[in-house]
Amino acid sequence: MRGLRIIETRRARSLRRDATGAESILWKRLHNRALGGFKFVRQAPIGPFIADFLCRECKLIVEIDGETHSTDDEIARDARRTVYLQEQGYRVIRFVNAEVYENVEAIAKAILLALNETAR
């Protein structure tokens, strides 16, 4: 249930306040229904995890992975996280910070394509 998980809500607010550069750049492309009219929220708690960006309507999660997602342990943890989110009915797509910095337009197009596929 939304609104009852105080610890997760506080953590999500903290993550919103301390967004990475890549997250801030992408958020400018996603907020206020700027991408295809789809509504996104940032740092949304889902079970034990917090999704970077979530379109509830399409059940699409967009994750932006930084340098901390590069070791074998972290990659395995991300894979377990993705499996959990998929079991909850979400589709997860991932990008790395460098992709956002280098070509946010291509990232936005890929997200819009995923949204349109999911919305069908």
ChimeraX commands (.cxc) that place a marker at each C-alpha (Angstrom):
marker #1 position 0.00,0.00,0.00 radius 0.5
marker #1 position 1.23,3.43,-0.89 radius 0.5
marker #1 position 1.65,5.92,1.93 radius 0.5
marker #1 position 2.10,3.52,4.83 radius 0.5
marker #1 position 5.76,2.67,4.52 radius 0.5
marker #1 position 7.43,5.55,6.34 radius 0.5
marker #1 position 11.04,4.30,6.14 radius 0.5
marker #1 position 10.86,3.66,2.39 radius 0.5
marker #1 position 9.14,7.00,1.82 radius 0.5
marker #1 position 11.87,8.86,3.72 radius 0.5
marker #1 position 14.57,7.03,1.77 radius 0.5
marker #1 position 12.85,7.82,-1.53 radius 0.5
marker #1 position 12.60,11.51,-0.61 radius 0.5
marker #1 position 16.28,11.53,0.25 radius 0.5
marker #1 position 17.16,9.95,-3.09 radius 0.5
marker #1 position 15.03,12.53,-4.93 radius 0.5
marker #1 position 16.78,15.34,-3.11 radius 0.5
marker #1 position 20.23,13.87,-3.83 radius 0.5
marker #1 position 19.66,12.78,-7.44 radius 0.5
marker #1 position 22.71,11.98,-9.54 radius 0.5
marker #1 position 23.56,14.18,-12.50 radius 0.5
marker #1 position 22.33,11.55,-14.94 radius 0.5
marker #1 position 19.05,11.16,-13.05 radius 0.5
marker #1 position 18.51,14.93,-13.09 radius 0.5
marker #1 position 19.14,15.11,-16.84 radius 0.5
marker #1 position 16.72,12.28,-17.57 radius 0.5
marker #1 position 14.11,13.63,-15.15 radius 0.5
marker #1 position 13.95,16.83,-17.24 radius 0.5
marker #1 position 12.85,14.61,-20.16 radius 0.5
marker #1 position 10.30,12.61,-18.12 radius 0.5
marker #1 position 8.54,14.92,-15.66 radius 0.5
marker #1 position 5.25,16.72,-16.33 radius 0.5
marker #1 position 4.26,14.08,-18.90 radius 0.5
marker #1 position 6.94,15.45,-21.24 radius 0.5
marker #1 position 7.60,12.08,-22.86 radius 0.5
marker #1 position 4.63,10.99,-24.94 radius 0.5
marker #1 position 2.16,12.16,-22.29 radius 0.5
marker #1 position 3.16,9.35,-19.91 radius 0.5
marker #1 position 3.35,10.20,-16.20 radius 0.5
marker #1 position 6.53,9.26,-14.36 radius 0.5
marker #1 position 7.46,9.48,-10.70 radius 0.5
marker #1 position 10.97,9.45,-9.28 radius 0.5
marker #1 position 12.40,7.16,-6.63 radius 0.5
marker #1 position 9.23,5.13,-6.16 radius 0.5
marker #1 position 9.24,2.45,-3.44 radius 0.5
marker #1 position 8.22,-0.98,-4.76 radius 0.5
marker #1 position 8.45,-3.73,-2.19 radius 0.5
marker #1 position 11.93,-3.66,-0.67 radius 0.5
marker #1 position 13.33,-1.62,-3.59 radius 0.5
marker #1 position 13.18,1.95,-4.84 radius 0.5
marker #1 position 12.82,2.40,-8.61 radius 0.5
marker #1 position 14.65,5.35,-10.15 radius 0.5
marker #1 position 11.74,6.21,-12.47 radius 0.5
marker #1 position 8.33,4.57,-12.67 radius 0.5
marker #1 position 5.42,4.89,-15.07 radius 0.5
marker #1 position 2.63,3.26,-13.07 radius 0.5
marker #1 position 0.21,3.30,-16.01 radius 0.5
marker #1 position 2.50,1.08,-18.10 radius 0.5
marker #1 position 4.23,-0.64,-15.17 radius 0.5
marker #1 position 7.57,0.41,-16.65 radius 0.5
marker #1 position 10.62,1.02,-14.48 radius 0.5
marker #1 position 13.64,2.89,-15.80 radius 0.5
marker #1 position 16.87,2.36,-13.88 radius 0.5
marker #1 position 19.95,4.53,-14.31 radius 0.5
marker #1 position 23.03,2.65,-13.15 radius 0.5
marker #1 position 26.19,4.43,-12.10 radius 0.5
marker #1 position 29.68,3.24,-11.31 radius 0.5
marker #1 position 28.42,1.29,-8.30 radius 0.5
marker #1 position 26.70,-1.25,-10.56 radius 0.5
marker #1 position 29.83,-2.71,-12.12 radius 0.5
marker #1 position 31.13,-5.48,-9.87 radius 0.5
marker #1 position 29.96,-9.08,-10.15 radius 0.5
marker #1 position 28.17,-8.83,-6.79 radius 0.5
marker #1 position 26.37,-5.64,-7.78 radius 0.5
marker #1 position 25.39,-7.04,-11.16 radius 0.5
marker #1 position 23.99,-10.15,-9.46 radius 0.5
marker #1 position 22.10,-7.97,-6.96 radius 0.5
marker #1 position 20.62,-5.94,-9.84 radius 0.5
marker #1 position 19.58,-9.17,-11.58 radius 0.5
marker #1 position 17.79,-10.40,-8.42 radius 0.5
marker #1 position 16.13,-7.01,-8.08 radius 0.5
marker #1 position 14.96,-7.12,-11.70 radius 0.5
marker #1 position 13.53,-10.62,-11.23 radius 0.5
marker #1 position 11.60,-9.46,-8.16 radius 0.5
marker #1 position 10.21,-6.43,-9.99 radius 0.5
marker #1 position 9.22,-8.55,-12.99 radius 0.5
marker #1 position 7.45,-10.97,-10.65 radius 0.5
marker #1 position 5.44,-7.96,-9.44 radius 0.5
marker #1 position 4.38,-7.30,-13.05 radius 0.5
marker #1 position 6.85,-4.55,-13.95 radius 0.5
marker #1 position 9.05,-4.26,-16.99 radius 0.5
marker #1 position 12.54,-2.98,-16.17 radius 0.5
marker #1 position 14.87,-1.24,-18.58 radius 0.5
marker #1 position 18.36,-0.13,-17.58 radius 0.5
marker #1 position 20.80,2.44,-18.83 radius 0.5
marker #1 position 24.16,3.56,-17.49 radius 0.5
marker #1 position 25.03,7.11,-16.54 radius 0.5
marker #1 position 27.38,7.51,-19.50 radius 0.5
marker #1 position 24.55,6.75,-21.95 radius 0.5
marker #1 position 22.43,9.50,-20.43 radius 0.5
marker #1 position 25.30,12.01,-20.53 radius 0.5
marker #1 position 26.26,11.10,-24.11 radius 0.5
marker #1 position 22.84,10.91,-25.73 radius 0.5
marker #1 position 19.77,11.58,-23.61 radius 0.5
marker #1 position 17.68,11.84,-26.80 radius 0.5
marker #1 position 18.42,8.21,-27.69 radius 0.5
marker #1 position 17.54,7.17,-24.13 radius 0.5
marker #1 position 14.25,9.09,-24.32 radius 0.5
marker #1 position 13.40,7.41,-27.64 radius 0.5
marker #1 position 14.15,3.96,-26.19 radius 0.5
marker #1 position 11.94,4.68,-23.17 radius 0.5
marker #1 position 9.12,5.96,-25.40 radius 0.5
marker #1 position 9.37,2.82,-27.53 radius 0.5
marker #1 position 9.11,0.65,-24.39 radius 0.5
marker #1 position 6.15,2.70,-23.16 radius 0.5
marker #1 position 4.32,2.35,-26.46 radius 0.5
marker #1 position 4.98,-1.41,-26.53 radius 0.5
marker #1 position 3.68,-1.77,-22.97 radius 0.5
marker #1 position 0.64,0.46,-23.52 radius 0.5
marker #1 position -0.73,-1.74,-26.32 radius 0.5
marker link #1:1,2 radius 0.2
marker link #1:2,3 radius 0.2
marker link #1:3,4 radius 0.2
marker link #1:4,5 radius 0.2
marker link #1:5,6 radius 0.2
marker link #1:6,7 radius 0.2
marker link #1:7,8 radius 0.2
marker link #1:8,9 radius 0.2
marker link #1:9,10 radius 0.2
marker link #1:10,11 radius 0.2
marker link #1:11,12 radius 0.2
marker link #1:12,13 radius 0.2
marker link #1:13,14 radius 0.2
marker link #1:14,15 radius 0.2
marker link #1:15,16 radius 0.2
marker link #1:16,17 radius 0.2
marker link #1:17,18 radius 0.2
marker link #1:18,19 radius 0.2
marker link #1:19,20 radius 0.2
marker link #1:20,21 radius 0.2
marker link #1:21,22 radius 0.2
marker link #1:22,23 radius 0.2
marker link #1:23,24 radius 0.2
marker link #1:24,25 radius 0.2
marker link #1:25,26 radius 0.2
marker link #1:26,27 radius 0.2
marker link #1:27,28 radius 0.2
marker link #1:28,29 radius 0.2
marker link #1:29,30 radius 0.2
marker link #1:30,31 radius 0.2
marker link #1:31,32 radius 0.2
marker link #1:32,33 radius 0.2
marker link #1:33,34 radius 0.2
marker link #1:34,35 radius 0.2
marker link #1:35,36 radius 0.2
marker link #1:36,37 radius 0.2
marker link #1:37,38 radius 0.2
marker link #1:38,39 radius 0.2
marker link #1:39,40 radius 0.2
marker link #1:40,41 radius 0.2
marker link #1:41,42 radius 0.2
marker link #1:42,43 radius 0.2
marker link #1:43,44 radius 0.2
marker link #1:44,45 radius 0.2
marker link #1:45,46 radius 0.2
marker link #1:46,47 radius 0.2
marker link #1:47,48 radius 0.2
marker link #1:48,49 radius 0.2
marker link #1:49,50 radius 0.2
marker link #1:50,51 radius 0.2
marker link #1:51,52 radius 0.2
marker link #1:52,53 radius 0.2
marker link #1:53,54 radius 0.2
marker link #1:54,55 radius 0.2
marker link #1:55,56 radius 0.2
marker link #1:56,57 radius 0.2
marker link #1:57,58 radius 0.2
marker link #1:58,59 radius 0.2
marker link #1:59,60 radius 0.2
marker link #1:60,61 radius 0.2
marker link #1:61,62 radius 0.2
marker link #1:62,63 radius 0.2
marker link #1:63,64 radius 0.2
marker link #1:64,65 radius 0.2
marker link #1:65,66 radius 0.2
marker link #1:66,67 radius 0.2
marker link #1:67,68 radius 0.2
marker link #1:68,69 radius 0.2
marker link #1:69,70 radius 0.2
marker link #1:70,71 radius 0.2
marker link #1:71,72 radius 0.2
marker link #1:72,73 radius 0.2
marker link #1:73,74 radius 0.2
marker link #1:74,75 radius 0.2
marker link #1:75,76 radius 0.2
marker link #1:76,77 radius 0.2
marker link #1:77,78 radius 0.2
marker link #1:78,79 radius 0.2
marker link #1:79,80 radius 0.2
marker link #1:80,81 radius 0.2
marker link #1:81,82 radius 0.2
marker link #1:82,83 radius 0.2
marker link #1:83,84 radius 0.2
marker link #1:84,85 radius 0.2
marker link #1:85,86 radius 0.2
marker link #1:86,87 radius 0.2
marker link #1:87,88 radius 0.2
marker link #1:88,89 radius 0.2
marker link #1:89,90 radius 0.2
marker link #1:90,91 radius 0.2
marker link #1:91,92 radius 0.2
marker link #1:92,93 radius 0.2
marker link #1:93,94 radius 0.2
marker link #1:94,95 radius 0.2
marker link #1:95,96 radius 0.2
marker link #1:96,97 radius 0.2
marker link #1:97,98 radius 0.2
marker link #1:98,99 radius 0.2
marker link #1:99,100 radius 0.2
marker link #1:100,101 radius 0.2
marker link #1:101,102 radius 0.2
marker link #1:102,103 radius 0.2
marker link #1:103,104 radius 0.2
marker link #1:104,105 radius 0.2
marker link #1:105,106 radius 0.2
marker link #1:106,107 radius 0.2
marker link #1:107,108 radius 0.2
marker link #1:108,109 radius 0.2
marker link #1:109,110 radius 0.2
marker link #1:110,111 radius 0.2
marker link #1:111,112 radius 0.2
marker link #1:112,113 radius 0.2
marker link #1:113,114 radius 0.2
marker link #1:114,115 radius 0.2
marker link #1:115,116 radius 0.2
marker link #1:116,117 radius 0.2
marker link #1:117,118 radius 0.2
marker link #1:118,119 radius 0.2
marker link #1:119,120 radius 0.2
view
